[in-house]
């Protein structure tokens, strides 16, 4: 199974800076030892959102069921 490590925001910003300077995705990937697809995804996300910072997603909002509501009323 593949091991997944998240990139910190500083590294993501440096990668985007290298790409803005005109370097190729392949050269940036070889410098950081990361696959080209990861660099491409970070670059595409930067171009659409304008930031290199990852959003913290908490998941689906929690709600109570109809069965659970009866215990809240009591």
mmCIF file of the N, C-alpha and C atoms, coordinates in Angstrom:
data_MODEL
# 
_entry.id   MODEL 
# 
loop_
_atom_site.group_PDB 
_atom_site.id 
_atom_site.type_symbol 
_atom_site.label_atom_id 
_atom_site.label_alt_id 
_atom_site.label_comp_id 
_atom_site.label_asym_id 
_atom_site.label_entity_id 
_atom_site.label_seq_id 
_atom_site.pdbx_PDB_ins_code 
_atom_site.Cartn_x 
_atom_site.Cartn_y 
_atom_site.Cartn_z 
_atom_site.occupancy 
_atom_site.B_iso_or_equiv 
_atom_site.pdbx_formal_charge 
_atom_site.auth_seq_id 
_atom_site.auth_comp_id 
_atom_site.auth_asym_id 
_atom_site.auth_atom_id 
_atom_site.pdbx_PDB_model_num 
ATOM 1   N N  . UNK A 1 1  ? 0.843   -1.177 0.000   1.00 0.00 ? 1  UNK A N  1 
ATOM 2   C CA . UNK A 1 1  ? 0.000   0.000  0.000   1.00 0.00 ? 1  UNK A CA 1 
ATOM 3   C C  . UNK A 1 1  ? 0.890   1.242  0.000   1.00 0.00 ? 1  UNK A C  1 
ATOM 4   N N  . UNK A 1 2  ? 0.472   2.258  -0.717  1.00 0.00 ? 2  UNK A N  1 
ATOM 5   C CA . UNK A 1 2  ? 1.268   3.479  -0.848  1.00 0.00 ? 2  UNK A CA 1 
ATOM 6   C C  . UNK A 1 2  ? 1.211   4.290  0.440   1.00 0.00 ? 2  UNK A C  1 
ATOM 7   N N  . UNK A 1 3  ? 2.313   4.924  0.747   1.00 0.00 ? 3  UNK A N  1 
ATOM 8   C CA . UNK A 1 3  ? 2.387   5.781  1.923   1.00 0.00 ? 3  UNK A CA 1 
ATOM 9   C C  . UNK A 1 3  ? 2.124   7.213  1.487   1.00 0.00 ? 3  UNK A C  1 
ATOM 10  N N  . UNK A 1 4  ? 1.216   7.881  2.167   1.00 0.00 ? 4  UNK A N  1 
ATOM 11  C CA . UNK A 1 4  ? 0.843   9.248  1.784   1.00 0.00 ? 4  UNK A CA 1 
ATOM 12  C C  . UNK A 1 4  ? 1.289   10.218 2.857   1.00 0.00 ? 4  UNK A C  1 
ATOM 13  N N  . UNK A 1 5  ? 2.050   11.201 2.455   1.00 0.00 ? 5  UNK A N  1 
ATOM 14  C CA . UNK A 1 5  ? 2.464   12.277 3.354   1.00 0.00 ? 5  UNK A CA 1 
ATOM 15  C C  . UNK A 1 5  ? 1.985   13.596 2.763   1.00 0.00 ? 5  UNK A C  1 
ATOM 16  N N  . UNK A 1 6  ? 1.368   14.402 3.601   1.00 0.00 ? 6  UNK A N  1 
ATOM 17  C CA . UNK A 1 6  ? 0.919   15.699 3.124   1.00 0.00 ? 6  UNK A CA 1 
ATOM 18  C C  . UNK A 1 6  ? 2.092   16.666 3.104   1.00 0.00 ? 6  UNK A C  1 
ATOM 19  N N  . UNK A 1 7  ? 2.112   17.501 2.107   1.00 0.00 ? 7  UNK A N  1 
ATOM 20  C CA . UNK A 1 7  ? 3.143   18.527 2.012   1.00 0.00 ? 7  UNK A CA 1 
ATOM 21  C C  . UNK A 1 7  ? 2.766   19.688 2.919   1.00 0.00 ? 7  UNK A C  1 
ATOM 22  N N  . UNK A 1 8  ? 3.766   20.266 3.576   1.00 0.00 ? 8  UNK A N  1 
ATOM 23  C CA . UNK A 1 8  ? 3.460   21.436 4.384   1.00 0.00 ? 8  UNK A CA 1 
ATOM 24  C C  . UNK A 1 8  ? 3.280   22.645 3.471   1.00 0.00 ? 8  UNK A C  1 
ATOM 25  N N  . UNK A 1 9  ? 2.644   23.669 4.011   1.00 0.00 ? 9  UNK A N  1 
ATOM 26  C CA . UNK A 1 9  ? 2.297   24.840 3.218   1.00 0.00 ? 9  UNK A CA 1 
ATOM 27  C C  . UNK A 1 9  ? 3.533   25.567 2.685   1.00 0.00 ? 9  UNK A C  1 
ATOM 28  N N  . UNK A 1 10 ? 4.622   25.543 3.446   1.00 0.00 ? 10 UNK A N  1 
ATOM 29  C CA . UNK A 1 10 ? 5.833   26.224 3.016   1.00 0.00 ? 10 UNK A CA 1 
ATOM 30  C C  . UNK A 1 10 ? 6.407   25.566 1.760   1.00 0.00 ? 10 UNK A C  1 
ATOM 31  N N  . UNK A 1 11 ? 6.437   24.227 1.752   1.00 0.00 ? 11 UNK A N  1 
ATOM 32  C CA . UNK A 1 11 ? 6.948   23.500 0.591   1.00 0.00 ? 11 UNK A CA 1 
ATOM 33  C C  . UNK A 1 11 ? 6.059   23.723 -0.619  1.00 0.00 ? 11 UNK A C  1 
ATOM 34  N N  . UNK A 1 12 ? 4.752   23.715 -0.409  1.00 0.00 ? 12 UNK A N  1 
ATOM 35  C CA . UNK A 1 12 ? 3.827   23.959 -1.512  1.00 0.00 ? 12 UNK A CA 1 
ATOM 36  C C  . UNK A 1 12 ? 4.053   25.347 -2.102  1.00 0.00 ? 12 UNK A C  1 
ATOM 37  N N  . UNK A 1 13 ? 4.295   26.328 -1.240  1.00 0.00 ? 13 UNK A N  1 
ATOM 38  C CA . UNK A 1 13 ? 4.558   27.686 -1.710  1.00 0.00 ? 13 UNK A CA 1 
ATOM 39  C C  . UNK A 1 13 ? 5.863   27.789 -2.483  1.00 0.00 ? 13 UNK A C  1 
ATOM 40  N N  . UNK A 1 14 ? 6.890   27.082 -2.020  1.00 0.00 ? 14 UNK A N  1 
ATOM 41  C CA . UNK A 1 14 ? 8.173   27.088 -2.737  1.00 0.00 ? 14 UNK A CA 1 
ATOM 42  C C  . UNK A 1 14 ? 8.028   26.441 -4.104  1.00 0.00 ? 14 UNK A C  1 
ATOM 43  N N  . UNK A 1 15 ? 7.275   25.344 -4.176  1.00 0.00 ? 15 UNK A N  1 
ATOM 44  C CA . UNK A 1 15 ? 7.068   24.682 -5.469  1.00 0.00 ? 15 UNK A CA 1 
ATOM 45  C C  . UNK A 1 15 ? 6.347   25.613 -6.429  1.00 0.00 ? 15 UNK A C  1 
ATOM 46  N N  . UNK A 1 16 ? 5.323   26.292 -5.942  1.00 0.00 ? 16 UNK A N  1 
ATOM 47  C CA . UNK A 1 16 ? 4.590   27.227 -6.794  1.00 0.00 ? 16 UNK A CA 1 
ATOM 48  C C  . UNK A 1 16 ? 5.479   28.383 -7.234  1.00 0.00 ? 16 UNK A C  1 
ATOM 49  N N  . UNK A 1 17 ? 6.346   28.844 -6.345  1.00 0.00 ? 17 UNK A N  1 
ATOM 50  C CA . UNK A 1 17 ? 7.276   29.909 -6.706  1.00 0.00 ? 17 UNK A CA 1 
ATOM 51  C C  . UNK A 1 17 ? 8.229   29.476 -7.806  1.00 0.00 ? 17 UNK A C  1 
ATOM 52  N N  . UNK A 1 18 ? 8.715   28.233 -7.724  1.00 0.00 ? 18 UNK A N  1 
ATOM 53  C CA . UNK A 1 18 ? 9.596   27.718 -8.771  1.00 0.00 ? 18 UNK A CA 1 
ATOM 54  C C  . UNK A 1 18 ? 8.869   27.642 -10.107 1.00 0.00 ? 18 UNK A C  1 
ATOM 55  N N  . UNK A 1 19 ? 7.610   27.235 -10.074 1.00 0.00 ? 19 UNK A N  1 
ATOM 56  C CA . UNK A 1 19 ? 6.839   27.138 -11.316 1.00 0.00 ? 19 UNK A CA 1 
ATOM 57  C C  . UNK A 1 19 ? 6.530   28.521 -11.882 1.00 0.00 ? 19 UNK A C  1 
ATOM 58  N N  . UNK A 1 20 ? 6.301   29.500 -11.004 1.00 0.00 ? 20 UNK A N  1 
ATOM 59  C CA . UNK A 1 20 ? 6.055   30.865 -11.475 1.00 0.00 ? 20 UNK A CA 1 
ATOM 60  C C  . UNK A 1 20 ? 7.297   31.462 -12.129 1.00 0.00 ? 20 UNK A C  1 
ATOM 61  N N  . UNK A 1 21 ? 8.476   31.014 -11.695 1.00 0.00 ? 21 UNK A N  1 
ATOM 62  C CA . UNK A 1 21 ? 9.718   31.493 -12.297 1.00 0.00 ? 21 UNK A CA 1 
ATOM 63  C C  . UNK A 1 21 ? 9.917   30.959 -13.708 1.00 0.00 ? 21 UNK A C  1 
ATOM 64  N N  . UNK A 1 22 ? 9.143   29.953 -14.084 1.00 0.00 ? 22 UNK A N  1 
ATOM 65  C CA . UNK A 1 22 ? 9.251   29.412 -15.425 1.00 0.00 ? 22 UNK A CA 1 
ATOM 66  C C  . UNK A 1 22 ? 9.900   28.039 -15.496 1.00 0.00 ? 22 UNK A C  1 
ATOM 67  N N  . UNK A 1 23 ? 10.183  27.448 -14.341 1.00 0.00 ? 23 UNK A N  1 
ATOM 68  C CA . UNK A 1 23 ? 10.762  26.108 -14.350 1.00 0.00 ? 23 UNK A CA 1 
ATOM 69  C C  . UNK A 1 23 ? 9.708   25.093 -14.750 1.00 0.00 ? 23 UNK A C  1 
ATOM 70  N N  . UNK A 1 24 ? 10.144  23.954 -15.239 1.00 0.00 ? 24 UNK A N  1 
ATOM 71  C CA . UNK A 1 24 ? 9.211   22.915 -15.671 1.00 0.00 ? 24 UNK A CA 1 
ATOM 72  C C  . UNK A 1 24 ? 8.781   22.074 -14.481 1.00 0.00 ? 24 UNK A C  1 
ATOM 73  N N  . UNK A 1 25 ? 7.646   21.403 -14.653 1.00 0.00 ? 25 UNK A N  1 
ATOM 74  C CA . UNK A 1 25 ? 7.124   20.526 -13.608 1.00 0.00 ? 25 UNK A CA 1 
ATOM 75  C C  . UNK A 1 25 ? 8.112   19.403 -13.328 1.00 0.00 ? 25 UNK A C  1 
ATOM 76  N N  . UNK A 1 26 ? 8.755   18.889 -14.377 1.00 0.00 ? 26 UNK A N  1 
ATOM 77  C CA . UNK A 1 26 ? 9.706   17.786 -14.219 1.00 0.00 ? 26 UNK A CA 1 
ATOM 78  C C  . UNK A 1 26 ? 10.913  18.198 -13.393 1.00 0.00 ? 26 UNK A C  1 
ATOM 79  N N  . UNK A 1 27 ? 11.434  19.396 -13.629 1.00 0.00 ? 27 UNK A N  1 
ATOM 80  C CA . UNK A 1 27 ? 12.607  19.846 -12.870 1.00 0.00 ? 27 UNK A CA 1 
ATOM 81  C C  . UNK A 1 27 ? 12.265  20.092 -11.402 1.00 0.00 ? 27 UNK A C  1 
ATOM 82  N N  . UNK A 1 28 ? 11.077  20.644 -11.147 1.00 0.00 ? 28 UNK A N  1 
ATOM 83  C CA . UNK A 1 28 ? 10.652  20.879 -9.764  1.00 0.00 ? 28 UNK A CA 1 
ATOM 84  C C  . UNK A 1 28 ? 10.417  19.539 -9.063  1.00 0.00 ? 28 UNK A C  1 
ATOM 85  N N  . UNK A 1 29 ? 9.829   18.579 -9.768  1.00 0.00 ? 29 UNK A N  1 
ATOM 86  C CA . UNK A 1 29 ? 9.568   17.271 -9.175  1.00 0.00 ? 29 UNK A CA 1 
ATOM 87  C C  . UNK A 1 29 ? 10.866  16.558 -8.825  1.00 0.00 ? 29 UNK A C  1 
ATOM 88  N N  . UNK A 1 30 ? 11.866  16.666 -9.676  1.00 0.00 ? 30 UNK A N  1 
ATOM 89  C CA . UNK A 1 30 ? 13.139  16.005 -9.390  1.00 0.00 ? 30 UNK A CA 1 
ATOM 90  C C  . UNK A 1 30 ? 13.867  16.681 -8.233  1.00 0.00 ? 30 UNK A C  1 
ATOM 91  N N  . UNK A 1 31 ? 13.701  18.003 -8.077  1.00 0.00 ? 31 UNK A N  1 
ATOM 92  C CA . UNK A 1 31 ? 14.346  18.712 -6.969  1.00 0.00 ? 31 UNK A CA 1 
ATOM 93  C C  . UNK A 1 31 ? 13.787  18.273 -5.623  1.00 0.00 ? 31 UNK A C  1 
ATOM 94  N N  . UNK A 1 32 ? 12.465  18.111 -5.544  1.00 0.00 ? 32 UNK A N  1 
ATOM 95  C CA . UNK A 1 32 ? 11.825  17.755 -4.283  1.00 0.00 ? 32 UNK A CA 1 
ATOM 96  C C  . UNK A 1 32 ? 11.643  16.257 -4.105  1.00 0.00 ? 32 UNK A C  1 
ATOM 97  N N  . UNK A 1 33 ? 11.902  15.476 -5.150  1.00 0.00 ? 33 UNK A N  1 
ATOM 98  C CA . UNK A 1 33 ? 11.727  14.030 -5.055  1.00 0.00 ? 33 UNK A CA 1 
ATOM 99  C C  . UNK A 1 33 ? 10.273  13.614 -4.967  1.00 0.00 ? 33 UNK A C  1 
ATOM 100 N N  . UNK A 1 34 ? 9.424   14.309 -5.708  1.00 0.00 ? 34 UNK A N  1 
ATOM 101 C CA . UNK A 1 34 ? 7.978   14.064 -5.693  1.00 0.00 ? 34 UNK A CA 1 
ATOM 102 C C  . UNK A 1 34 ? 7.540   13.767 -7.119  1.00 0.00 ? 34 UNK A C  1 
ATOM 103 N N  . UNK A 1 35 ? 6.465   12.990 -7.282  1.00 0.00 ? 35 UNK A N  1 
ATOM 104 C CA . UNK A 1 35 ? 5.948   12.676 -8.609  1.00 0.00 ? 35 UNK A CA 1 
ATOM 105 C C  . UNK A 1 35 ? 5.445   13.934 -9.321  1.00 0.00 ? 35 UNK A C  1 
ATOM 106 N N  . UNK A 1 36 ? 5.502   13.879 -10.652 1.00 0.00 ? 36 UNK A N  1 
ATOM 107 C CA . UNK A 1 36 ? 5.028   15.003 -11.471 1.00 0.00 ? 36 UNK A CA 1 
ATOM 108 C C  . UNK A 1 36 ? 3.555   15.297 -11.232 1.00 0.00 ? 36 UNK A C  1 
ATOM 109 N N  . UNK A 1 37 ? 2.758   14.254 -10.997 1.00 0.00 ? 37 UNK A N  1 
ATOM 110 C CA . UNK A 1 37 ? 1.320   14.456 -10.827 1.00 0.00 ? 37 UNK A CA 1 
ATOM 111 C C  . UNK A 1 37 ? 1.014   15.269 -9.574  1.00 0.00 ? 37 UNK A C  1 
ATOM 112 N N  . UNK A 1 38 ? 1.803   15.090 -8.527  1.00 0.00 ? 38 UNK A N  1 
ATOM 113 C CA . UNK A 1 38 ? 1.595   15.851 -7.294  1.00 0.00 ? 38 UNK A CA 1 
ATOM 114 C C  . UNK A 1 38 ? 1.896   17.328 -7.540  1.00 0.00 ? 38 UNK A C  1 
ATOM 115 N N  . UNK A 1 39 ? 2.993   17.585 -8.242  1.00 0.00 ? 39 UNK A N  1 
ATOM 116 C CA . UNK A 1 39 ? 3.361   18.974 -8.553  1.00 0.00 ? 39 UNK A CA 1 
ATOM 117 C C  . UNK A 1 39 ? 2.276   19.619 -9.415  1.00 0.00 ? 39 UNK A C  1 
ATOM 118 N N  . UNK A 1 40 ? 1.778   18.874 -10.394 1.00 0.00 ? 40 UNK A N  1 
ATOM 119 C CA . UNK A 1 40 ? 0.743   19.407 -11.283 1.00 0.00 ? 40 UNK A CA 1 
ATOM 120 C C  . UNK A 1 40 ? -0.529  19.735 -10.524 1.00 0.00 ? 40 UNK A C  1 
ATOM 121 N N  . UNK A 1 41 ? -0.919  18.863 -9.591  1.00 0.00 ? 41 UNK A N  1 
ATOM 122 C CA . UNK A 1 41 ? -2.131  19.118 -8.803  1.00 0.00 ? 41 UNK A CA 1 
ATOM 123 C C  . UNK A 1 41 ? -1.970  20.340 -7.916  1.00 0.00 ? 41 UNK A C  1 
ATOM 124 N N  . UNK A 1 42 ? -0.794  20.497 -7.298  1.00 0.00 ? 42 UNK A N  1 
ATOM 125 C CA . UNK A 1 42 ? -0.541  21.667 -6.449  1.00 0.00 ? 42 UNK A CA 1 
ATOM 126 C C  . UNK A 1 42 ? -0.579  22.942 -7.294  1.00 0.00 ? 42 UNK A C  1 
ATOM 127 N N  . UNK A 1 43 ? 0.008   22.898 -8.476  1.00 0.00 ? 43 UNK A N  1 
ATOM 128 C CA . UNK A 1 43 ? 0.044   24.059 -9.363  1.00 0.00 ? 43 UNK A CA 1 
ATOM 129 C C  . UNK A 1 43 ? -1.355  24.415 -9.843  1.00 0.00 ? 43 UNK A C  1 
ATOM 130 N N  . UNK A 1 44 ? -2.139  23.412 -10.221 1.00 0.00 ? 44 UNK A N  1 
ATOM 131 C CA . UNK A 1 44 ? -3.497  23.677 -10.700 1.00 0.00 ? 44 UNK A CA 1 
ATOM 132 C C  . UNK A 1 44 ? -4.358  24.260 -9.581  1.00 0.00 ? 44 UNK A C  1 
ATOM 133 N N  . UNK A 1 45 ? -4.213  23.733 -8.368  1.00 0.00 ? 45 UNK A N  1 
ATOM 134 C CA . UNK A 1 45 ? -4.969  24.262 -7.238  1.00 0.00 ? 45 UNK A CA 1 
ATOM 135 C C  . UNK A 1 45 ? -4.566  25.703 -6.944  1.00 0.00 ? 45 UNK A C  1 
ATOM 136 N N  . UNK A 1 46 ? -3.274  26.013 -7.065  1.00 0.00 ? 46 UNK A N  1 
ATOM 137 C CA . UNK A 1 46 ? -2.803  27.378 -6.835  1.00 0.00 ? 46 UNK A CA 1 
ATOM 138 C C  . UNK A 1 46 ? -3.375  28.330 -7.874  1.00 0.00 ? 46 UNK A C  1 
ATOM 139 N N  . UNK A 1 47 ? -3.452  27.889 -9.119  1.00 0.00 ? 47 UNK A N  1 
ATOM 140 C CA . UNK A 1 47 ? -3.971  28.756 -10.173 1.00 0.00 ? 47 UNK A CA 1 
ATOM 141 C C  . UNK A 1 47 ? -5.458  29.029 -10.002 1.00 0.00 ? 47 UNK A C  1 
ATOM 142 N N  . UNK A 1 48 ? -6.216  28.072 -9.483  1.00 0.00 ? 48 UNK A N  1 
ATOM 143 C CA . UNK A 1 48 ? -7.658  28.289 -9.330  1.00 0.00 ? 48 UNK A CA 1 
ATOM 144 C C  . UNK A 1 48 ? -7.992  29.053 -8.054  1.00 0.00 ? 48 UNK A C  1 
ATOM 145 N N  . UNK A 1 49 ? -7.318  28.740 -6.946  1.00 0.00 ? 49 UNK A N  1 
ATOM 146 C CA . UNK A 1 49 ? -7.658  29.378 -5.679  1.00 0.00 ? 49 UNK A CA 1 
ATOM 147 C C  . UNK A 1 49 ? -6.803  30.592 -5.377  1.00 0.00 ? 49 UNK A C  1 
ATOM 148 N N  . UNK A 1 50 ? -5.579  30.646 -5.908  1.00 0.00 ? 50 UNK A N  1 
ATOM 149 C CA . UNK A 1 50 ? -4.698  31.770 -5.638  1.00 0.00 ? 50 UNK A CA 1 
ATOM 150 C C  . UNK A 1 50 ? -3.918  31.644 -4.346  1.00 0.00 ? 50 UNK A C  1 
ATOM 151 N N  . UNK A 1 51 ? -3.978  30.497 -3.694  1.00 0.00 ? 51 UNK A N  1 
ATOM 152 C CA . UNK A 1 51 ? -3.249  30.297 -2.453  1.00 0.00 ? 51 UNK A CA 1 
ATOM 153 C C  . UNK A 1 51 ? -2.676  28.892 -2.403  1.00 0.00 ? 51 UNK A C  1 
ATOM 154 N N  . UNK A 1 52 ? -1.599  28.731 -1.651  1.00 0.00 ? 52 UNK A N  1 
ATOM 155 C CA . UNK A 1 52 ? -0.964  27.426 -1.528  1.00 0.00 ? 52 UNK A CA 1 
ATOM 156 C C  . UNK A 1 52 ? -1.367  26.717 -0.241  1.00 0.00 ? 52 UNK A C  1 
ATOM 157 N N  . UNK A 1 53 ? -2.194  27.362 0.571   1.00 0.00 ? 53 UNK A N  1 
ATOM 158 C CA . UNK A 1 53 ? -2.578  26.815 1.869   1.00 0.00 ? 53 UNK A CA 1 
ATOM 159 C C  . UNK A 1 53 ? -3.709  25.812 1.687   1.00 0.00 ? 53 UNK A C  1 
ATOM 160 N N  . UNK A 1 54 ? -3.570  24.665 2.348   1.00 0.00 ? 54 UNK A N  1 
ATOM 161 C CA . UNK A 1 54 ? -4.606  23.638 2.277   1.00 0.00 ? 54 UNK A CA 1 
ATOM 162 C C  . UNK A 1 54 ? -5.771  24.002 3.192   1.00 0.00 ? 54 UNK A C  1 
ATOM 163 N N  . UNK A 1 55 ? -6.973  23.659 2.774   1.00 0.00 ? 55 UNK A N  1 
ATOM 164 C CA . UNK A 1 55 ? -8.144  23.881 3.600   1.00 0.00 ? 55 UNK A CA 1 
ATOM 165 C C  . UNK A 1 55 ? -8.320  22.698 4.547   1.00 0.00 ? 55 UNK A C  1 
ATOM 166 N N  . UNK A 1 56 ? -8.690  22.971 5.778   1.00 0.00 ? 56 UNK A N  1 
ATOM 167 C CA . UNK A 1 56 ? -8.983  21.921 6.738   1.00 0.00 ? 56 UNK A CA 1 
ATOM 168 C C  . UNK A 1 56 ? -10.460 21.578 6.585   1.00 0.00 ? 56 UNK A C  1 
ATOM 169 N N  . UNK A 1 57 ? -10.723 20.350 6.220   1.00 0.00 ? 57 UNK A N  1 
ATOM 170 C CA . UNK A 1 57 ? -12.097 19.921 6.004   1.00 0.00 ? 57 UNK A CA 1 
ATOM 171 C C  . UNK A 1 57 ? -12.482 19.004 7.150   1.00 0.00 ? 57 UNK A C  1 
ATOM 172 N N  . UNK A 1 58 ? -13.559 19.319 7.816   1.00 0.00 ? 58 UNK A N  1 
ATOM 173 C CA . UNK A 1 58 ? -13.984 18.536 8.970   1.00 0.00 ? 58 UNK A CA 1 
ATOM 174 C C  . UNK A 1 58 ? -14.895 17.389 8.633   1.00 0.00 ? 58 UNK A C  1 
ATOM 175 N N  . UNK A 1 59 ? -15.320 17.313 7.395   1.00 0.00 ? 59 UNK A N  1 
ATOM 176 C CA . UNK A 1 59 ? -16.215 16.235 7.017   1.00 0.00 ? 59 UNK A CA 1 
ATOM 177 C C  . UNK A 1 59 ? -17.670 16.662 7.045   1.00 0.00 ? 59 UNK A C  1 
ATOM 178 N N  . UNK A 1 60 ? -18.513 15.677 7.066   1.00 0.00 ? 60 UNK A N  1 
ATOM 179 C CA . UNK A 1 60 ? -19.950 15.905 7.005   1.00 0.00 ? 60 UNK A CA 1 
ATOM 180 C C  . UNK A 1 60 ? -20.469 16.444 8.326   1.00 0.00 ? 60 UNK A C  1 
ATOM 181 N N  . UNK A 1 61 ? -21.375 17.435 8.296   1.00 0.00 ? 61 UNK A N  1 
ATOM 182 C CA . UNK A 1 61 ? -21.931 17.945 9.545   1.00 0.00 ? 61 UNK A CA 1 
ATOM 183 C C  . UNK A 1 61 ? -22.782 16.879 10.240  1.00 0.00 ? 61 UNK A C  1 
ATOM 184 N N  . UNK A 1 62 ? -22.704 16.869 11.534  1.00 0.00 ? 62 UNK A N  1 
ATOM 185 C CA . UNK A 1 62 ? -23.445 15.862 12.293  1.00 0.00 ? 62 UNK A CA 1 
ATOM 186 C C  . UNK A 1 62 ? -24.872 16.323 12.546  1.00 0.00 ? 62 UNK A C  1 
ATOM 187 N N  . UNK A 1 63 ? -25.789 15.396 12.424  1.00 0.00 ? 63 UNK A N  1 
ATOM 188 C CA . UNK A 1 63 ? -27.193 15.655 12.738  1.00 0.00 ? 63 UNK A CA 1 
ATOM 189 C C  . UNK A 1 63 ? -27.717 14.494 13.555  1.00 0.00 ? 63 UNK A C  1 
ATOM 190 N N  . UNK A 1 64 ? -28.779 14.748 14.263  1.00 0.00 ? 64 UNK A N  1 
ATOM 191 C CA . UNK A 1 64 ? -29.389 13.663 15.040  1.00 0.00 ? 64 UNK A CA 1 
ATOM 192 C C  . UNK A 1 64 ? -30.485 13.016 14.215  1.00 0.00 ? 64 UNK A C  1 
ATOM 193 N N  . UNK A 1 65 ? -30.749 11.773 14.531  1.00 0.00 ? 65 UNK A N  1 
ATOM 194 C CA . UNK A 1 65 ? -31.819 11.052 13.857  1.00 0.00 ? 65 UNK A CA 1 
ATOM 195 C C  . UNK A 1 65 ? -33.120 11.266 14.609  1.00 0.00 ? 65 UNK A C  1 
ATOM 196 N N  . UNK A 1 66 ? -34.206 10.837 14.011  1.00 0.00 ? 66 UNK A N  1 
ATOM 197 C CA . UNK A 1 66 ? -35.513 10.963 14.669  1.00 0.00 ? 66 UNK A CA 1 
ATOM 198 C C  . UNK A 1 66 ? -35.539 10.128 15.943  1.00 0.00 ? 66 UNK A C  1 
ATOM 199 N N  . UNK A 1 67 ? -34.889 8.982  15.907  1.00 0.00 ? 67 UNK A N  1 
ATOM 200 C CA . UNK A 1 67 ? -34.827 8.137  17.097  1.00 0.00 ? 67 UNK A CA 1 
ATOM 201 C C  . UNK A 1 67 ? -33.997 8.772  18.201  1.00 0.00 ? 67 UNK A C  1 
ATOM 202 N N  . UNK A 1 68 ? -32.974 9.502  17.839  1.00 0.00 ? 68 UNK A N  1 
ATOM 203 C CA . UNK A 1 68 ? -32.128 10.159 18.837  1.00 0.00 ? 68 UNK A CA 1 
ATOM 204 C C  . UNK A 1 68 ? -32.777 11.404 19.417  1.00 0.00 ? 68 UNK A C  1 
ATOM 205 N N  . UNK A 1 69 ? -33.679 12.021 18.670  1.00 0.00 ? 69 UNK A N  1 
ATOM 206 C CA . UNK A 1 69 ? -34.349 13.237 19.148  1.00 0.00 ? 69 UNK A CA 1 
ATOM 207 C C  . UNK A 1 69 ? -35.216 12.973 20.364  1.00 0.00 ? 69 UNK A C  1 
ATOM 208 N N  . UNK A 1 70 ? -35.803 11.788 20.472  1.00 0.00 ? 70 UNK A N  1 
ATOM 209 C CA . UNK A 1 70 ? -36.689 11.509 21.598  1.00 0.00 ? 70 UNK A CA 1 
ATOM 210 C C  . UNK A 1 70 ? -35.917 11.538 22.919  1.00 0.00 ? 70 UNK A C  1 
ATOM 211 N N  . UNK A 1 71 ? -34.635 11.169 22.884  1.00 0.00 ? 71 UNK A N  1 
ATOM 212 C CA . UNK A 1 71 ? -33.840 11.193 24.109  1.00 0.00 ? 71 UNK A CA 1 
ATOM 213 C C  . UNK A 1 71 ? -33.402 12.614 24.444  1.00 0.00 ? 71 UNK A C  1 
ATOM 214 N N  . UNK A 1 72 ? -33.278 13.474 23.465  1.00 0.00 ? 72 UNK A N  1 
ATOM 215 C CA . UNK A 1 72 ? -32.920 14.864 23.740  1.00 0.00 ? 72 UNK A CA 1 
ATOM 216 C C  . UNK A 1 72 ? -34.083 15.576 24.430  1.00 0.00 ? 72 UNK A C  1 
ATOM 217 N N  . UNK A 1 73 ? -35.300 15.281 24.015  1.00 0.00 ? 73 UNK A N  1 
ATOM 218 C CA . UNK A 1 73 ? -36.471 15.912 24.613  1.00 0.00 ? 73 UNK A CA 1 
ATOM 219 C C  . UNK A 1 73 ? -36.625 15.479 26.058  1.00 0.00 ? 73 UNK A C  1 
ATOM 220 N N  . UNK A 1 74 ? -36.368 14.202 26.332  1.00 0.00 ? 74 UNK A N  1 
ATOM 221 C CA . UNK A 1 74 ? -36.495 13.716 27.696  1.00 0.00 ? 74 UNK A CA 1 
ATOM 222 C C  . UNK A 1 74 ? -35.434 14.332 28.571  1.00 0.00 ? 74 UNK A C  1 
# 
